[in-house]
Amino acid sequence: MLNMQTVRRLLQNQDQIVLILGISYLLIGSSLTVPVYAQNSDRPLPNNGSPDGTRTPGGTRPAETLNCPETEHPLTAIIPLTGGTNTAVENPTLWVYNPFTDVSQIELTLLDEYEKKELYNTQLEPPKLPGITSVSISDYNLEADTIYRWYLTWTIICNVNSDAASTEEVNFILDSWIHRTPRDSAYRWDRVWYDTLTNTALGIQSSADDTRLHEQWVELLTDEAVNLDYLIDQPFVQTLQSR
């Protein structure tokens, strides 16, 4: 049982105890917190008509005469609804959910922030299975404090209704911005969407039993700024390599 002298000493030191507990939480607990990723830079994105990009298919629509594969979920670039365009690395990775089995080709194009100049273009090996795929911008180094526009063109094989033996290729286009933040900026490096997503996804693939990583993956996809709940249980299938 505590005596009165001990109680008085504890009460006198309660502020110190609270301070120590608070510091301990910041040093230990914060490392377990899901990063706040949707932090854009002070530099605004160019106003080119579609500042947040297209994370589900745009571009060419299948004609009424075509019978394209039906899928439960759409082709999806795994990016937030708004914002979340940052990366801290020269060669970031893009992540895409592919629902198709008949993909004939994929093209990655990188433009400058004004979409006036093509900086990089490559053809990628199509995925063999539906699921979550990754695309690394490995052959082009992003410059610090620079904004880019990327496009991924998915070419799908569709049947022609009037002739079951005939097929036609249809393009589905995904696009968004990516900003490589400067090294000397004031940002916390856990506030970069592309890198946070990549680190979590690669961590799950290398440590499938790590429940903390799975919880972080769920929180990333179900955040109200992302709203991609239907991708939580989709498998990681492959990294798309240049042809």
Disulfide bonds with the S-S distance in Angstrom:
Cys68-Cys158 1.99
